[in-house]
Amino acid sequence: MTGKILNYLYPATVTKNKDGSYKISFLDVPEAKTSATTQKELMGKAVNALVNSLNTYEKEHRKFPLPSGSSTSTLLVPMPLSSVSKIIALNRTIETNAEEKMKMKNELP
């Protein structure tokens, strides 16, 4: 199931470092991490970290995790609409390929 486009809000945890900078990490996409000197800068970088992770998943032909909607996160980061379309297409392609492989395997003598 791909979920509704409006629900592509990825839960993130923001931590303030000792030097006053901020770092963000994502529960559902552990590869997406970044840091910044201000919270405003962090938001832009957070979206970029998600998009860059999507590009990596696509290159590696892996399904991209859907947002869990975790309530324990400190922030929900929206995935850009163009990237949501990419997630839906990527995940459907991978699911279809897996189903076809399974079907072919079951048809073997």
Gaussian input, Z-matrix of N, CA and C with variables (Angstrom, degrees):
# hf/3-21g

backbone

0 1
 N
 C     1     B1
 C     2     B2     1     A1
 N     3     B3     2     A2     1     D1
 C     4     B4     3     A3     2     D2
 C     5     B5     4     A4     3     D3
 N     6     B6     5     A5     4     D4
 C     7     B7     6     A6     5     D5
 C     8     B8     7     A7     6     D6
 N     9     B9     8     A8     7     D7
 C    10    B10     9     A9     8     D8
 C    11    B11    10    A10     9     D9
 N    12    B12    11    A11    10    D10
 C    13    B13    12    A12    11    D11
 C    14    B14    13    A13    12    D12
 N    15    B15    14    A14    13    D13
 C    16    B16    15    A15    14    D14
 C    17    B17    16    A16    15    D15
 N    18    B18    17    A17    16    D16
 C    19    B19    18    A18    17    D17
 C    20    B20    19    A19    18    D18
 N    21    B21    20    A20    19    D19
 C    22    B22    21    A21    20    D20
 C    23    B23    22    A22    21    D21
 N    24    B24    23    A23    22    D22
 C    25    B25    24    A24    23    D23
 C    26    B26    25    A25    24    D24
 N    27    B27    26    A26    25    D25
 C    28    B28    27    A27    26    D26
 C    29    B29    28    A28    27    D27
 N    30    B30    29    A29    28    D28
 C    31    B31    30    A30    29    D29
 C    32    B32    31    A31    30    D30
 N    33    B33    32    A32    31    D31
 C    34    B34    33    A33    32    D32
 C    35    B35    34    A34    33    D33
 N    36    B36    35    A35    34    D34
 C    37    B37    36    A36    35    D35
 C    38    B38    37    A37    36    D36
 N    39    B39    38    A38    37    D37
 C    40    B40    39    A39    38    D38
 C    41    B41    40    A40    39    D39
 N    42    B42    41    A41    40    D40
 C    43    B43    42    A42    41    D41
 C    44    B44    43    A43    42    D42
 N    45    B45    44    A44    43    D43
 C    46    B46    45    A45    44    D44
 C    47    B47    46    A46    45    D45
 N    48    B48    47    A47    46    D46
 C    49    B49    48    A48    47    D47
 C    50    B50    49    A49    48    D48
 N    51    B51    50    A50    49    D49
 C    52    B52    51    A51    50    D50
 C    53    B53    52    A52    51    D51
 N    54    B54    53    A53    52    D52
 C    55    B55    54    A54    53    D53
 C    56    B56    55    A55    54    D54
 N    57    B57    56    A56    55    D55
 C    58    B58    57    A57    56    D56
 C    59    B59    58    A58    57    D57
 N    60    B60    59    A59    58    D58
 C    61    B61    60    A60    59    D59
 C    62    B62    61    A61    60    D60
 N    63    B63    62    A62    61    D61
 C    64    B64    63    A63    62    D62
 C    65    B65    64    A64    63    D63
 N    66    B66    65    A65    64    D64
 C    67    B67    66    A66    65    D65
 C    68    B68    67    A67    66    D66
 N    69    B69    68    A68    67    D67
 C    70    B70    69    A69    68    D68
 C    71    B71    70    A70    69    D69
 N    72    B72    71    A71    70    D70
 C    73    B73    72    A72    71    D71
 C    74    B74    73    A73    72    D72
 N    75    B75    74    A74    73    D73
 C    76    B76    75    A75    74    D74
 C    77    B77    76    A76    75    D75
 N    78    B78    77    A77    76    D76
 C    79    B79    78    A78    77    D77
 C    80    B80    79    A79    78    D78
 N    81    B81    80    A80    79    D79
 C    82    B82    81    A81    80    D80
 C    83    B83    82    A82    81    D81
 N    84    B84    83    A83    82    D82
 C    85    B85    84    A84    83    D83
 C    86    B86    85    A85    84    D84
 N    87    B87    86    A86    85    D85
 C    88    B88    87    A87    86    D86
 C    89    B89    88    A88    87    D87
 N    90    B90    89    A89    88    D88
 C    91    B91    90    A90    89    D89
 C    92    B92    91    A91    90    D90
 N    93    B93    92    A92    91    D91
 C    94    B94    93    A93    92    D92
 C    95    B95    94    A94    93    D93
 N    96    B96    95    A95    94    D94
 C    97    B97    96    A96    95    D95
 C    98    B98    97    A97    96    D96
 N    99    B99    98    A98    97    D97
 C   100   B100    99    A99    98    D98
 C   101   B101   100   A100    99    D99
 N   102   B102   101   A101   100   D100
 C   103   B103   102   A102   101   D101
 C   104   B104   103   A103   102   D102
 N   105   B105   104   A104   103   D103
 C   106   B106   105   A105   104   D104
 C   107   B107   106   A106   105   D105
 N   108   B108   107   A107   106   D106
 C   109   B109   108   A108   107   D107
 C   110   B110   109   A109   108   D108
 N   111   B111   110   A110   109   D109
 C   112   B112   111   A111   110   D110
 C   113   B113   112   A112   111   D111
 N   114   B114   113   A113   112   D112
 C   115   B115   114   A114   113   D113
 C   116   B116   115   A115   114   D114
 N   117   B117   116   A116   115   D115
 C   118   B118   117   A117   116   D116
 C   119   B119   118   A118   117   D117
 N   120   B120   119   A119   118   D118
 C   121   B121   120   A120   119   D119
 C   122   B122   121   A121   120   D120
 N   123   B123   122   A122   121   D121
 C   124   B124   123   A123   122   D122
 C   125   B125   124   A124   123   D123
 N   126   B126   125   A125   124   D124
 C   127   B127   126   A126   125   D125
 C   128   B128   127   A127   126   D126
 N   129   B129   128   A128   127   D127
 C   130   B130   129   A129   128   D128
 C   131   B131   130   A130   129   D129
 N   132   B132   131   A131   130   D130
 C   133   B133   132   A132   131   D131
 C   134   B134   133   A133   132   D132
 N   135   B135   134   A134   133   D133
 C   136   B136   135   A135   134   D134
 C   137   B137   136   A136   135   D135
 N   138   B138   137   A137   136   D136
 C   139   B139   138   A138   137   D137
 C   140   B140   139   A139   138   D138
 N   141   B141   140   A140   139   D139
 C   142   B142   141   A141   140   D140
 C   143   B143   142   A142   141   D141
 N   144   B144   143   A143   142   D142
 C   145   B145   144   A144   143   D143
 C   146   B146   145   A145   144   D144
 N   147   B147   146   A146   145   D145
 C   148   B148   147   A147   146   D146
 C   149   B149   148   A148   147   D147
 N   150   B150   149   A149   148   D148
 C   151   B151   150   A150   149   D149
 C   152   B152   151   A151   150   D150
 N   153   B153   152   A152   151   D151
 C   154   B154   153   A153   152   D152
 C   155   B155   154   A154   153   D153
 N   156   B156   155   A155   154   D154
 C   157   B157   156   A156   155   D155
 C   158   B158   157   A157   156   D156
 N   159   B159   158   A158   157   D157
 C   160   B160   159   A159   158   D158
 C   161   B161   160   A160   159   D159
 N   162   B162   161   A161   160   D160
 C   163   B163   162   A162   161   D161
 C   164   B164   163   A163   162   D162
 N   165   B165   164   A164   163   D163
 C   166   B166   165   A165   164   D164
 C   167   B167   166   A166   165   D165
 N   168   B168   167   A167   166   D166
 C   169   B169   168   A168   167   D167
 C   170   B170   169   A169   168   D168
 N   171   B171   170   A170   169   D169
 C   172   B172   171   A171   170   D170
 C   173   B173   172   A172   171   D171
 N   174   B174   173   A173   172   D172
 C   175   B175   174   A174   173   D173
 C   176   B176   175   A175   174   D174
 N   177   B177   176   A176   175   D175
 C   178   B178   177   A177   176   D176
 C   179   B179   178   A178   177   D177
 N   180   B180   179   A179   178   D178
 C   181   B181   180   A180   179   D179
 C   182   B182   181   A181   180   D180
 N   183   B183   182   A182   181   D181
 C   184   B184   183   A183   182   D182
 C   185   B185   184   A184   183   D183
 N   186   B186   185   A185   184   D184
 C   187   B187   186   A186   185   D185
 C   188   B188   187   A187   186   D186
 N   189   B189   188   A188   187   D187
 C   190   B190   189   A189   188   D188
 C   191   B191   190   A190   189   D189
 N   192   B192   191   A191   190   D190
 C   193   B193   192   A192   191   D191
 C   194   B194   193   A193   192   D192
 N   195   B195   194   A194   193   D193
 C   196   B196   195   A195   194   D194
 C   197   B197   196   A196   195   D195
 N   198   B198   197   A197   196   D196
 C   199   B199   198   A198   197   D197
 C   200   B200   199   A199   198   D198
 N   201   B201   200   A200   199   D199
 C   202   B202   201   A201   200   D200
 C   203   B203   202   A202   201   D201
 N   204   B204   203   A203   202   D202
 C   205   B205   204   A204   203   D203
 C   206   B206   205   A205   204   D204
 N   207   B207   206   A206   205   D205
 C   208   B208   207   A207   206   D206
 C   209   B209   208   A208   207   D207
 N   210   B210   209   A209   208   D208
 C   211   B211   210   A210   209   D209
 C   212   B212   211   A211   210   D210
 N   213   B213   212   A212   211   D211
 C   214   B214   213   A213   212   D212
 C   215   B215   214   A214   213   D213
 N   216   B216   215   A215   214   D214
 C   217   B217   216   A216   215   D215
 C   218   B218   217   A217   216   D216
 N   219   B219   218   A218   217   D217
 C   220   B220   219   A219   218   D218
 C   221   B221   220   A220   219   D219
 N   222   B222   221   A221   220   D220
 C   223   B223   222   A222   221   D221
 C   224   B224   223   A223   222   D222
 N   225   B225   224   A224   223   D223
 C   226   B226   225   A225   224   D224
 C   227   B227   226   A226   225   D225
 N   228   B228   227   A227   226   D226
 C   229   B229   228   A228   227   D227
 C   230   B230   229   A229   228   D228
 N   231   B231   230   A230   229   D229
 C   232   B232   231   A231   230   D230
 C   233   B233   232   A232   231   D231
 N   234   B234   233   A233   232   D232
 C   235   B235   234   A234   233   D233
 C   236   B236   235   A235   234   D234
 N   237   B237   236   A236   235   D235
 C   238   B238   237   A237   236   D236
 C   239   B239   238   A238   237   D237
 N   240   B240   239   A239   238   D238
 C   241   B241   240   A240   239   D239
 C   242   B242   241   A241   240   D240
 N   243   B243   242   A242   241   D241
 C   244   B244   243   A243   242   D242
 C   245   B245   244   A244   243   D243
 N   246   B246   245   A245   244   D244
 C   247   B247   246   A246   245   D245
 C   248   B248   247   A247   246   D246
 N   249   B249   248   A248   247   D247
 C   250   B250   249   A249   248   D248
 C   251   B251   250   A250   249   D249
 N   252   B252   251   A251   250   D250
 C   253   B253   252   A252   251   D251
 C   254   B254   253   A253   252   D252
 N   255   B255   254   A254   253   D253
 C   256   B256   255   A255   254   D254
 C   257   B257   256   A256   255   D255
 N   258   B258   257   A257   256   D256
 C   259   B259   258   A258   257   D257
 C   260   B260   259   A259   258   D258
 N   261   B261   260   A260   259   D259
 C   262   B262   261   A261   260   D260
 C   263   B263   262   A262   261   D261
 N   264   B264   263   A263   262   D262
 C   265   B265   264   A264   263   D263
 C   266   B266   265   A265   264   D264
 N   267   B267   266   A266   265   D265
 C   268   B268   267   A267   266   D266
 C   269   B269   268   A268   267   D267
 N   270   B270   269   A269   268   D268
 C   271   B271   270   A270   269   D269
 C   272   B272   271   A271   270   D270
 N   273   B273   272   A272   271   D271
 C   274   B274   273   A273   272   D272
 C   275   B275   274   A274   273   D273
 N   276   B276   275   A275   274   D274
 C   277   B277   276   A276   275   D275
 C   278   B278   277   A277   276   D276
 N   279   B279   278   A278   277   D277
 C   280   B280   279   A279   278   D278
 C   281   B281   280   A280   279   D279
 N   282   B282   281   A281   280   D280
 C   283   B283   282   A282   281   D281
 C   284   B284   283   A283   282   D282
 N   285   B285   284   A284   283   D283
 C   286   B286   285   A285   284   D284
 C   287   B287   286   A286   285   D285
 N   288   B288   287   A287   286   D286
 C   289   B289   288   A288   287   D287
 C   290   B290   289   A289   288   D288
 N   291   B291   290   A290   289   D289
 C   292   B292   291   A291   290   D290
 C   293   B293   292   A292   291   D291
 N   294   B294   293   A293   292   D292
 C   295   B295   294   A294   293   D293
 C   296   B296   295   A295   294   D294
 N   297   B297   296   A296   295   D295
 C   298   B298   297   A297   296   D296
 C   299   B299   298   A298   297   D297
 N   300   B300   299   A299   298   D298
 C   301   B301   300   A300   299   D299
 C   302   B302   301   A301   300   D300
 N   303   B303   302   A302   301   D301
 C   304   B304   303   A303   302   D302
 C   305   B305   304   A304   303   D303
 N   306   B306   305   A305   304   D304
 C   307   B307   306   A306   305   D305
 C   308   B308   307   A307   306   D306
 N   309   B309   308   A308   307   D307
 C   310   B310   309   A309   308   D308
 C   311   B311   310   A310   309   D309
 N   312   B312   311   A311   310   D310
 C   313   B313   312   A312   311   D311
 C   314   B314   313   A313   312   D312
 N   315   B315   314   A314   313   D313
 C   316   B316   315   A315   314   D314
 C   317   B317   316   A316   315   D315
 N   318   B318   317   A317   316   D316
 C   319   B319   318   A318   317   D317
 C   320   B320   319   A319   318   D318
 N   321   B321   320   A320   319   D319
 C   322   B322   321   A321   320   D320
 C   323   B323   322   A322   321   D321
 N   324   B324   323   A323   322   D322
 C   325   B325   324   A324   323   D323
 C   326   B326   325   A325   324   D324

   B1=1.4508
   B2=1.5282
   B3=1.3079
   B4=1.4514
   B5=1.5192
   B6=1.3042
   B7=1.4533
   B8=1.5082
   B9=1.3063
   B10=1.4501
   B11=1.5145
   B12=1.3179
   B13=1.4628
   B14=1.5206
   B15=1.3201
   B16=1.4635
   B17=1.5238
   B18=1.3262
   B19=1.4573
   B20=1.5236
   B21=1.2947
   B22=1.4574
   B23=1.5273
   B24=1.3284
   B25=1.4597
   B26=1.5170
   B27=1.3107
   B28=1.4606
   B29=1.5255
   B30=1.3443
   B31=1.4604
   B32=1.5244
   B33=1.3039
   B34=1.4605
   B35=1.5203
   B36=1.3006
   B37=1.4573
   B38=1.5225
   B39=1.3093
   B40=1.4688
   B41=1.5255
   B42=1.3227
   B43=1.4553
   B44=1.5230
   B45=1.3269
   B46=1.4634
   B47=1.5271
   B48=1.3229
   B49=1.4615
   B50=1.5259
   B51=1.3065
   B52=1.4667
   B53=1.5230
   B54=1.3301
   B55=1.4629
   B56=1.5345
   B57=1.3405
   B58=1.4626
   B59=1.5212
   B60=1.3210
   B61=1.4623
   B62=1.5359
   B63=1.3251
   B64=1.4583
   B65=1.5217
   B66=1.3333
   B67=1.4609
   B68=1.5198
   B69=1.3197
   B70=1.4559
   B71=1.5192
   B72=1.3120
   B73=1.4596
   B74=1.5269
   B75=1.3284
   B76=1.4621
   B77=1.5182
   B78=1.3157
   B79=1.4556
   B80=1.5296
   B81=1.3127
   B82=1.4615
   B83=1.5229
   B84=1.3171
   B85=1.4679
   B86=1.5324
   B87=1.3425
   B88=1.4620
   B89=1.5283
   B90=1.3312
   B91=1.4667
   B92=1.5281
   B93=1.3179
   B94=1.4659
   B95=1.5321
   B96=1.3080
   B97=1.4691
   B98=1.5156
   B99=1.3065
   B100=1.4573
   B101=1.5208
   B102=1.3166
   B103=1.4667
   B104=1.5242
   B105=1.3323
   B106=1.4646
   B107=1.5225
   B108=1.3352
   B109=1.4693
   B110=1.5290
   B111=1.3411
   B112=1.4727
   B113=1.5309
   B114=1.3220
   B115=1.4607
   B116=1.5286
   B117=1.3215
   B118=1.4655
   B119=1.5329
   B120=1.3164
   B121=1.4622
   B122=1.5352
   B123=1.3227
   B124=1.4578
   B125=1.5295
   B126=1.3230
   B127=1.4665
   B128=1.5260
   B129=1.3173
   B130=1.4594
   B131=1.5183
   B132=1.3120
   B133=1.4617
   B134=1.5268
   B135=1.3178
   B136=1.4621
   B137=1.5235
   B138=1.3120
   B139=1.4642
   B140=1.5261
   B141=1.3281
   B142=1.4711
   B143=1.5262
   B144=1.3296
   B145=1.4678
   B146=1.5299
   B147=1.3279
   B148=1.4692
   B149=1.5252
   B150=1.3206
   B151=1.4662
   B152=1.5283
   B153=1.3267
   B154=1.4685
   B155=1.5276
   B156=1.3226
   B157=1.4625
   B158=1.5229
   B159=1.3262
   B160=1.4690
   B161=1.5251
   B162=1.3245
   B163=1.4641
   B164=1.5322
   B165=1.3215
   B166=1.4597
   B167=1.5254
   B168=1.3209
   B169=1.4667
   B170=1.5252
   B171=1.3148
   B172=1.4590
   B173=1.5356
   B174=1.3259
   B175=1.4725
   B176=1.5172
   B177=1.3276
   B178=1.4650
   B179=1.5308
   B180=1.3232
   B181=1.4714
   B182=1.5233
   B183=1.3413
   B184=1.4667
   B185=1.5187
   B186=1.3358
   B187=1.4533
   B188=1.5289
   B189=1.3296
   B190=1.4594
   B191=1.5218
   B192=1.3289
   B193=1.4673
   B194=1.5287
   B195=1.3243
   B196=1.4519
   B197=1.5239
   B198=1.3267
   B199=1.4674
   B200=1.5228
   B201=1.3051
   B202=1.4629
   B203=1.5241
   B204=1.3101
   B205=1.4628
   B206=1.5134
   B207=1.3142
   B208=1.4560
   B209=1.5243
   B210=1.3087
   B211=1.4638
   B212=1.5230
   B213=1.3304
   B214=1.4648
   B215=1.5273
   B216=1.3237
   B217=1.4612
   B218=1.5244
   B219=1.3139
   B220=1.4500
   B221=1.5262
   B222=1.3453
   B223=1.4631
   B224=1.5218
   B225=1.3245
   B226=1.4589
   B227=1.5178
   B228=1.3213
   B229=1.4640
   B230=1.5274
   B231=1.3368
   B232=1.4651
   B233=1.5229
   B234=1.3183
   B235=1.4591
   B236=1.5261
   B237=1.3417
   B238=1.4719
   B239=1.5354
   B240=1.3205
   B241=1.4600
   B242=1.5282
   B243=1.3314
   B244=1.4623
   B245=1.5272
   B246=1.3161
   B247=1.4629
   B248=1.5251
   B249=1.3257
   B250=1.4666
   B251=1.5234
   B252=1.3207
   B253=1.4690
   B254=1.5235
   B255=1.3156
   B256=1.4630
   B257=1.5339
   B258=1.3305
   B259=1.4677
   B260=1.5294
   B261=1.3256
   B262=1.4679
   B263=1.5273
   B264=1.3288
   B265=1.4664
   B266=1.5307
   B267=1.3194
   B268=1.4617
   B269=1.5264
   B270=1.3153
   B271=1.4579
   B272=1.5274
   B273=1.3240
   B274=1.4741
   B275=1.5224
   B276=1.3125
   B277=1.4684
   B278=1.5232
   B279=1.3032
   B280=1.4602
   B281=1.5300
   B282=1.3340
   B283=1.4649
   B284=1.5274
   B285=1.3286
   B286=1.4610
   B287=1.5208
   B288=1.3131
   B289=1.4696
   B290=1.5250
   B291=1.3103
   B292=1.4659
   B293=1.5251
   B294=1.3320
   B295=1.4640
   B296=1.5278
   B297=1.3209
   B298=1.4637
   B299=1.5205
   B300=1.3364
   B301=1.4636
   B302=1.5219
   B303=1.3191
   B304=1.4538
   B305=1.5341
   B306=1.3049
   B307=1.4619
   B308=1.5291
   B309=1.3363
   B310=1.4515
   B311=1.5312
   B312=1.3212
   B313=1.4650
   B314=1.5194
   B315=1.3264
   B316=1.4550
   B317=1.5202
   B318=1.3342
   B319=1.4519
   B320=1.5195
   B321=1.3031
   B322=1.4670
   B323=1.5215
   B324=1.3415
   B325=1.4723
   B326=1.5189
   A1=108.52
   A2=117.16
   A3=119.87
   A4=113.55
   A5=119.58
   A6=121.01
   A7=111.91
   A8=114.82
   A9=120.21
   A10=109.67
   A11=115.95
   A12=120.66
   A13=111.20
   A14=117.85
   A15=120.53
   A16=112.70
   A17=117.44
   A18=120.64
   A19=113.73
   A20=118.68
   A21=120.77
   A22=110.34
   A23=113.82
   A24=122.83
   A25=106.74
   A26=115.67
   A27=120.51
   A28=110.82
   A29=116.75
   A30=120.11
   A31=111.45
   A32=114.79
   A33=120.95
   A34=110.55
   A35=114.32
   A36=120.87
   A37=108.43
   A38=115.06
   A39=121.01
   A40=107.76
   A41=114.71
   A42=121.17
   A43=108.53
   A44=115.76
   A45=119.96
   A46=108.19
   A47=115.57
   A48=121.97
   A49=111.10
   A50=115.91
   A51=121.16
   A52=112.33
   A53=116.88
   A54=120.52
   A55=112.84
   A56=116.74
   A57=120.71
   A58=114.01
   A59=117.44
   A60=120.33
   A61=109.11
   A62=115.37
   A63=121.21
   A64=110.05
   A65=115.38
   A66=119.90
   A67=108.04
   A68=114.92
   A69=120.83
   A70=108.64
   A71=115.56
   A72=121.54
   A73=107.94
   A74=114.82
   A75=120.83
   A76=110.71
   A77=116.04
   A78=122.65
   A79=111.14
   A80=117.38
   A81=121.75
   A82=113.85
   A83=117.04
   A84=121.79
   A85=107.39
   A86=117.36
   A87=119.84
   A88=114.10
   A89=117.04
   A90=120.10
   A91=112.25
   A92=116.95
   A93=121.82
   A94=109.37
   A95=115.49
   A96=122.35
   A97=107.67
   A98=116.09
   A99=119.66
   A100=109.21
   A101=115.35
   A102=120.90
   A103=108.96
   A104=114.74
   A105=120.70
   A106=109.03
   A107=114.92
   A108=119.18
   A109=112.66
   A110=117.01
   A111=120.16
   A112=109.69
   A113=116.28
   A114=120.18
   A115=111.16
   A116=117.43
   A117=121.05
   A118=110.42
   A119=116.19
   A120=121.30
   A121=110.28
   A122=115.97
   A123=121.21
   A124=111.58
   A125=117.91
   A126=120.95
   A127=111.11
   A128=117.59
   A129=120.75
   A130=111.38
   A131=115.60
   A132=120.34
   A133=111.21
   A134=116.91
   A135=120.67
   A136=110.71
   A137=116.79
   A138=120.84
   A139=109.49
   A140=116.88
   A141=120.83
   A142=111.50
   A143=116.96
   A144=120.49
   A145=110.51
   A146=116.79
   A147=120.13
   A148=111.21
   A149=116.80
   A150=121.51
   A151=110.57
   A152=117.12
   A153=120.38
   A154=111.20
   A155=116.53
   A156=120.07
   A157=110.86
   A158=116.48
   A159=120.76
   A160=110.18
   A161=116.64
   A162=120.58
   A163=111.06
   A164=117.08
   A165=121.29
   A166=110.46
   A167=117.21
   A168=121.04
   A169=109.89
   A170=116.48
   A171=120.50
   A172=110.64
   A173=117.02
   A174=120.97
   A175=111.84
   A176=116.50
   A177=121.55
   A178=112.45
   A179=117.14
   A180=123.13
   A181=111.86
   A182=114.86
   A183=121.16
   A184=109.18
   A185=115.94
   A186=120.07
   A187=109.15
   A188=115.28
   A189=119.62
   A190=108.26
   A191=117.85
   A192=120.55
   A193=112.13
   A194=115.21
   A195=120.17
   A196=107.99
   A197=117.31
   A198=118.98
   A199=111.23
   A200=115.61
   A201=120.87
   A202=112.31
   A203=116.89
   A204=119.62
   A205=112.21
   A206=116.74
   A207=121.85
   A208=111.28
   A209=115.85
   A210=119.79
   A211=112.34
   A212=117.25
   A213=119.81
   A214=112.00
   A215=116.79
   A216=118.82
   A217=110.44
   A218=115.30
   A219=120.06
   A220=111.92
   A221=116.59
   A222=120.28
   A223=109.97
   A224=117.26
   A225=121.82
   A226=107.23
   A227=116.47
   A228=122.50
   A229=108.42
   A230=117.24
   A231=119.95
   A232=111.97
   A233=115.87
   A234=121.39
   A235=106.88
   A236=118.83
   A237=120.74
   A238=110.90
   A239=116.27
   A240=121.78
   A241=112.18
   A242=117.55
   A243=119.64
   A244=111.30
   A245=116.71
   A246=120.58
   A247=111.42
   A248=116.96
   A249=120.32
   A250=109.41
   A251=116.31
   A252=120.54
   A253=110.50
   A254=116.11
   A255=121.79
   A256=110.92
   A257=116.63
   A258=121.65
   A259=109.82
   A260=115.78
   A261=120.46
   A262=110.25
   A263=116.65
   A264=120.73
   A265=111.19
   A266=117.52
   A267=121.82
   A268=110.91
   A269=116.69
   A270=120.62
   A271=111.87
   A272=117.07
   A273=119.94
   A274=111.08
   A275=116.92
   A276=120.76
   A277=110.67
   A278=116.67
   A279=120.87
   A280=110.35
   A281=117.15
   A282=120.70
   A283=110.85
   A284=116.75
   A285=121.25
   A286=110.83
   A287=117.03
   A288=121.13
   A289=111.04
   A290=117.34
   A291=121.33
   A292=110.21
   A293=116.83
   A294=120.42
   A295=110.78
   A296=116.86
   A297=120.96
   A298=111.33
   A299=117.16
   A300=120.62
   A301=110.47
   A302=116.65
   A303=121.32
   A304=109.85
   A305=115.91
   A306=121.17
   A307=109.89
   A308=116.93
   A309=121.57
   A310=110.59
   A311=116.28
   A312=120.66
   A313=110.42
   A314=117.21
   A315=121.87
   A316=112.48
   A317=117.58
   A318=121.85
   A319=112.48
   A320=118.75
   A321=122.27
   A322=110.21
   A323=117.14
   A324=119.92
   A325=112.58
   D1=134.72
   D2=-175.68
   D3=-94.60
   D4=-18.09
   D5=179.60
   D6=84.53
   D7=166.99
   D8=178.50
   D9=-79.65
   D10=144.72
   D11=-178.79
   D12=-57.74
   D13=-36.76
   D14=-177.50
   D15=-69.30
   D16=-13.24
   D17=-176.88
   D18=-97.27
   D19=15.33
   D20=-179.69
   D21=-87.19
   D22=63.11
   D23=176.21
   D24=-111.05
   D25=113.61
   D26=-174.79
   D27=-91.22
   D28=123.49
   D29=179.11
   D30=-68.06
   D31=135.17
   D32=-178.15
   D33=-135.91
   D34=155.63
   D35=175.75
   D36=-115.45
   D37=127.50
   D38=178.23
   D39=-105.12
   D40=132.91
   D41=179.02
   D42=-125.47
   D43=136.10
   D44=175.86
   D45=-91.49
   D46=126.01
   D47=178.84
   D48=-79.42
   D49=164.78
   D50=-179.90
   D51=-60.55
   D52=-31.12
   D53=-178.93
   D54=-82.78
   D55=3.50
   D56=177.91
   D57=93.44
   D58=-8.88
   D59=177.25
   D60=-79.47
   D61=172.60
   D62=-177.75
   D63=-123.73
   D64=149.39
   D65=172.64
   D66=-129.83
   D67=152.50
   D68=-178.85
   D69=-131.94
   D70=142.76
   D71=175.25
   D72=-139.31
   D73=156.30
   D74=-174.90
   D75=-116.49
   D76=129.79
   D77=179.73
   D78=-60.01
   D79=-45.29
   D80=-173.53
   D81=-85.05
   D82=-21.66
   D83=-177.82
   D84=-129.78
   D85=81.16
   D86=-174.19
   D87=-61.20
   D88=-22.83
   D89=179.06
   D90=-71.74
   D91=-21.04
   D92=-177.21
   D93=-86.25
   D94=101.29
   D95=178.79
   D96=-139.48
   D97=148.01
   D98=175.06
   D99=-162.60
   D100=172.63
   D101=177.99
   D102=-143.84
   D103=162.58
   D104=-179.20
   D105=-159.54
   D106=165.19
   D107=-179.09
   D108=-83.04
   D109=-24.15
   D110=178.57
   D111=-128.66
   D112=159.58
   D113=178.22
   D114=-66.34
   D115=-35.60
   D116=178.86
   D117=-63.21
   D118=-46.22
   D119=178.21
   D120=-63.48
   D121=-36.63
   D122=-178.57
   D123=-61.64
   D124=-39.57
   D125=-179.27
   D126=-61.02
   D127=-45.46
   D128=178.31
   D129=-62.95
   D130=-42.32
   D131=179.55
   D132=-68.79
   D133=-31.93
   D134=179.75
   D135=-64.42
   D136=-44.47
   D137=177.44
   D138=-62.13
   D139=-44.22
   D140=178.21
   D141=-60.57
   D142=-38.88
   D143=179.48
   D144=-63.89
   D145=-40.42
   D146=177.20
   D147=-64.63
   D148=-46.35
   D149=-178.78
   D150=-63.98
   D151=-42.63
   D152=178.07
   D153=-63.05
   D154=-37.89
   D155=177.02
   D156=-65.18
   D157=-40.15
   D158=176.71
   D159=-58.62
   D160=-43.60
   D161=179.07
   D162=-61.18
   D163=-38.46
   D164=177.85
   D165=-65.88
   D166=-46.11
   D167=178.43
   D168=-59.13
   D169=-40.44
   D170=-179.40
   D171=-64.27
   D172=-45.58
   D173=178.73
   D174=-62.04
   D175=-33.64
   D176=-178.46
   D177=-90.79
   D178=2.41
   D179=179.99
   D180=54.63
   D181=48.65
   D182=178.00
   D183=-116.43
   D184=147.17
   D185=175.28
   D186=-65.49
   D187=138.27
   D188=177.56
   D189=-87.32
   D190=133.32
   D191=-178.38
   D192=-62.72
   D193=139.74
   D194=173.89
   D195=-83.41
   D196=152.99
   D197=-179.51
   D198=-66.99
   D199=138.60
   D200=-177.94
   D201=-84.46
   D202=-20.94
   D203=-177.63
   D204=72.22
   D205=25.79
   D206=-178.73
   D207=-54.15
   D208=134.58
   D209=-179.87
   D210=-88.53
   D211=-3.81
   D212=-178.52
   D213=-87.30
   D214=-8.01
   D215=-178.46
   D216=-76.44
   D217=160.71
   D218=-179.84
   D219=-92.18
   D220=-9.96
   D221=-173.51
   D222=-157.58
   D223=145.26
   D224=172.18
   D225=-112.52
   D226=122.18
   D227=-176.22
   D228=-105.36
   D229=122.42
   D230=-178.88
   D231=-77.71
   D232=136.02
   D233=173.38
   D234=-82.08
   D235=134.07
   D236=178.56
   D237=-58.07
   D238=146.13
   D239=-177.12
   D240=-55.36
   D241=-41.05
   D242=179.37
   D243=-61.88
   D244=-33.81
   D245=178.47
   D246=-76.74
   D247=-31.88
   D248=176.14
   D249=-61.56
   D250=-43.68
   D251=177.73
   D252=-60.03
   D253=-39.18
   D254=179.19
   D255=-66.18
   D256=-40.53
   D257=178.48
   D258=-62.02
   D259=-47.62
   D260=-178.92
   D261=-60.08
   D262=-46.51
   D263=-179.65
   D264=-64.70
   D265=-45.55
   D266=-179.96
   D267=-60.13
   D268=-51.15
   D269=-176.83
   D270=-64.45
   D271=-39.02
   D272=177.27
   D273=-64.92
   D274=-42.17
   D275=179.17
   D276=-61.17
   D277=-45.64
   D278=-178.92
   D279=-65.94
   D280=-42.08
   D281=177.93
   D282=-62.82
   D283=-43.56
   D284=179.55
   D285=-62.99
   D286=-44.69
   D287=178.54
   D288=-61.53
   D289=-40.70
   D290=179.62
   D291=-65.99
   D292=-41.02
   D293=178.61
   D294=-64.49
   D295=-41.17
   D296=179.34
   D297=-65.34
   D298=-40.51
   D299=177.88
   D300=-63.76
   D301=-41.10
   D302=-179.81
   D303=-65.38
   D304=-42.63
   D305=179.57
   D306=-61.88
   D307=-45.51
   D308=179.37
   D309=-63.19
   D310=-40.17
   D311=179.57
   D312=-62.93
   D313=-41.48
   D314=-179.36
   D315=-70.03
   D316=-23.74
   D317=-179.59
   D318=-85.57
   D319=-12.11
   D320=179.33
   D321=-67.16
   D322=143.91
   D323=179.39
   D324=-69.30

